[in-house]
Amino acid sequence: MVTQFTLRTDKKDSTGRCPVHLAVYFDGLRLRCATGEKCKPADWNEDRQQFRRSYPLAEDANALLARMASDMLAWWRAVRAAGETPTLAGLKAALRPAPAPTPAPERLVVTEIMEFREVMRRRGLMWNTLRHYLVTANWLRDFERWAGRKLTVSGYDLATHDLVLAYLRHERALSPNSLYTVGKDLRRLFGYLRDERGLTVSVEPRKLRVACQDTEKVYLTGPELERLRVTVLPTTLAPVRDVFLFCCYTGLRYSDVLQLHGGNVEALPDGSGRVLRLTQTKTRTRVSVYLTAAATALLEKHAGPEREGPGARLLPVYQNQVMNRYLKRICQLAGVTAGVEVVEVRAGQVIKSMRPKHELITMHTARHTFATQSLLRGMPVEVLQKILGHASIKTTLVYAKIVEDFQHQTMRRIWEDVPTPAPVAADTIYTVESSAA
């Protein structure tokens, strides 16, 4: 093989420079291509086939030509060893090998979780679930500022995960269930990145699991409900009390009672009463709830022209934060002030404190109250599951675990042959006696 560098004086440009070409001869075949270098004829030594010293950076330019000749020789030997025919395309590829691929920028976990949140929004996830991803992203940003480094998808391993959880547990003093939410969100994110986006991750998503801790569910006893019902309240607080009681009688969540309208109320075919039929906002589960006399009375109390027509709300429901703030005052006025032991886990330590029950009351307490009071009256768990709209009966059984009275009644019936008490009329839910604290 013979390599030759020539100056193409027939292709002089406007500045008088000519391109330097490379010609390769082997086995009667000649291949020629441009080297990409140019110079004026006075700067080219035709005998030596290189740049004269008068050419700027002549030493570097001649080293480049020597490297090209060496690359040509290595390429030709490889082609010959493979038994292939040299081609012009192969020559150009050997002269100018493809640049090394630019490494892709590191994918940041915070960026990916926000993009994943948008994907989940387009797939129809509910607002509350999407909000969790936003909260998790904010916590991860706080960790990055604290640690002084970014969290990357390729670098997020179990050791990094443990460091993140340690920061959230000890520095931010998050509750165990908040940590559970972070683990759940990250588990879903990395599973999506690996299985749907085809990205390489440094951790098995299922190993990002964080244990969930059962929290004490506060509910009202029968006597407390009765006191709440009969307490004389200011006119500004009475509507809030009525909405809360209605949820105690039906088990509705705040999000469902907020949007309750006339179309949700249907009369039973046999004329024995009315029912609520609605699709739950949180789970989109279709449920049917019988309206007891107590619940019906509350609807009739607030009936009027402003409650009629399409889109009209059946009950005067305020913003959730306002309802919760008023409820604490209402329950305090009603004497719902018994002490409740609150157990929290902060920075890995169990903290116990005694707080008045009225400080713990929220709109969701009504749903807990309905579930526990229904079990105390002997409602089968399977029926309660349908009314509450739980997908799994395990969720409903949580209420059976916290109702000590229900446990006591069951043990007395089994071990002491005490007959099961007669069921209490549904319209007297607020008069049921209970020894639960």
Buried (B, 14 or more C-beta within 10 A) or exposed (E): BEBEBBBEEEEBEEEEBBBBBBEBEBEEEEBBBBBEBBBBEEBBBEEEBBBBEEBEEBEEBBEBBEEBBEBBBEBBEEBBEEEEEBEEEBBBEBBEEEEEEEEEEEBBBBBBBEBBBEEBBEEEBBEEEEEBBEEBBEBBBBBBEEEEEBBBBEBBBEEBBEBBBEBBBEEBBBBBBBBBBBBBBBBBBBBBBBEEBEBEBBBEBEEBEBEEEEEEBBBBBBBBBBBBBEBEBEEEBBBBBBBBBBBBBBBBBBBBBBBBBBEBBEEEEEEEEBBBEBEBBBBEBEBEBBBBEBBBBBBEEBEEEEBEEEEEBBBEBBEBEEBBBBBBBBBBBBBBBEEBEBEBBEEEEEEEEEEBBBBBBBBBBBBBBBBBBBBBBEBEBEEBBBBBBBEEEEEBBBBBEBBEBBEEBEEEEEEEEEEEEEEBEBBBBBBBEBEBE
